[in-house]
Each structure stands twice: as structure tokens, then as C-alpha cells.
Amino acid sequence: MNRDAIFEKIQEVLDDALGVDEDEVTPDASLTADLGAESIDFLDIVFRLEKTFDFKISQGELFPENLTENPDWVADGNLTDAGLAMLKERMTHVDFTAIEAGDRNISKIGDLITVNSLVNFVEIKLAG
């Protein structure tokens, strides 16, 4: 399956899961900031991706979980160097450029999950 076909299927998944119009689902759209996804929506998105692409997604594989519970990863509400390194290792589908260069507030992490990062994730899963 090529990247364009994956993108189209992800548009459908997000349309169904979030009730957004497909034209809102652009490659750079953030799931939280632009498409209004909340934490409960991520479970639905994971389920729909598994069903659509016929693969399993392990807990924490697509979206970070329990990040704030580890003081080595988060200090004073900000991602530490160790936390950033861990996320980059676990979430190779996400572009961390924005957070590396500036604001590391933990609340900004959700904004990094974009439609493009979902396409990257699916490509990696299908290739594996």
C-alpha cells in the first residue's frame, strides 16, 4: 500500500473517530490542536487503525502513556533530555523538531501527533 492510499484510509479513520470533515485532515494537522482529539479519542483511533490496516498496536506504541509518572522523563512539567530521548526511540513516526528546539512543556507533546505521523506509523507497521 502506498503512502497516498494510507493517507486516504487515515482520513476516513479520523473522520469516523473525530467527526471531522476529510478536508480538515491534512498531513500537518495536529490530532489535538487542529482536529480536537481528546485522550478518549486515542483509544478509538487505535482500534480503528488496527481494524483498517489489520495489525495490532501495543499499548503506548502509537501515543505516549504514563509519561508524567517518571521523574526521569518529566521535571517541573517539562520533558527532560532523557524523556525526549525515550520518546524519540519509542515513537520513530513522530517529528520532534519543534520540541527539541523550544518549548518542552508536556502539554505540547500531543500537538506533535499529526496526521503525517499516523501515516509514518502505519508505513512502519506495514513494512515490519
Secondary structure by P-SEA (a helix, b strand, c coil): ccaaaaaaaaaaaaaaacccccccccccccccccccccaaaaaaaaaaaaaaccccccccccccccccccccccccccccaaaaaaaaaaccccccccccccccccccccccccaaaaaaaaaaaaac
